[in-house]
Amino acid sequence: MTARMRVAAAALFAAFSVPGAAQNAVWPTRPVRFIVNSQPGGTVDVVARMLGDELQRAWSQPIVVENIVGAAGNTGAGTLARAEPDGHTLMLSHPGPLTINPLLFKAMSFDPTKLVAITNPLSLANVLVVSNALKISTVRELIDYGAGNPGKLTYGSQGIGTTPHLTSSLFATRVGIEMLHVPYRGSPAANIDLTAGRLDTMFDNVGGAVPLAEAGQTRIIAVADNQRLPRLPDVPTMAEAGVPNFRSVSWFGLVAPEGTGAAIVGKINADVVTILRKPEFSARLRALHLAPIGNSPDEARKFIADETSLWGKVMRDAGIKPE
């Protein structure tokens, strides 16, 4: 064996002597599976496919988006948790399985705290919407109506334990009124009753609420975020409307199975953040009312923990118990 061959052999041995080193150097080596734990055509699904198209070019490997729905997102998250922690299976998730569901379900097939947070790619502001049949134009008027009609003011959500449900519970607790929860199987069904006047109010994400409001079918009376939205410059924030320190946003989490190596997590994070910062990609997101975040893995981990703490308190205050 020549001296050059001995050097090459030693380098190869060193690479394989360090756990994950060879794998990390060439990752990804095959198509990457993107689990989406919500229905095709929804916002999470659309974003996953948008990111997938960009990452496919960056990684020179196909990105396979797979919709695995059920159990409020837990089915998809459970599938991710059982996958090999080699970076070839990822999940883009709504908040449910990562924050709220552990507080809502007594038993789950996975531990969300053991999933590896990569980043929170983006957020979507929630807004307070009222039916045209309810002759109310401001948050103050809604509070006064609720105070004068305890238990008669109805609000909708996509189901028990969803962000709109908990946001409305937080609102009712904060302003001291009693409201009646009407759960639906998704926003479309709730919006049908809202536009028909059979439902009084609901919190919904801005992407779903704006088209109906612009068509004159509903009214948006407040933004549940810290700043007004460019698309809704005349709609006040909840703080401006008289409910301070009130914030509720929908967000997504990009996560990997427990045990996924830090080098792979770091590469995925860096590549996703680079895509989010592209002006043309950011513009496409904003057209969907989405605000890019692109935080670090440590920041994403803390963000998810803080959200879990926030909604856990809301559930306890509202008397919502695990089932």
Secondary structure as UniProt FT lines:
FT   HELIX           3..17
FT   TURN            19..20
FT   HELIX           21..26
FT   STRAND          32..36
FT   TURN            40..41
FT   HELIX           43..59
FT   STRAND          63..67
FT   HELIX           71..73
FT   HELIX           74..81
FT   STRAND          89..93
FT   HELIX           96..100
FT   HELIX           101..104
FT   HELIX           112..114
FT   STRAND          116..119
FT   STRAND          122..131
FT   TURN            132..133
FT   HELIX           139..148
FT   TURN            150..152
FT   STRAND          153..157
FT   TURN            160..161
FT   HELIX           163..175
FT   STRAND          179..183
FT   HELIX           187..196
FT   STRAND          201..205
FT   HELIX           206..214
FT   TURN            215..216
FT   STRAND          218..223
FT   TURN            230..231
FT   TURN            233..234
FT   TURN            238..242
FT   TURN            244..245
FT   STRAND          249..251
FT   STRAND          253..256
FT   TURN            258..259
FT   HELIX           262..276
FT   HELIX           279..287
FT   TURN            288..289
FT   STRAND          290..292
FT   HELIX           297..318
//
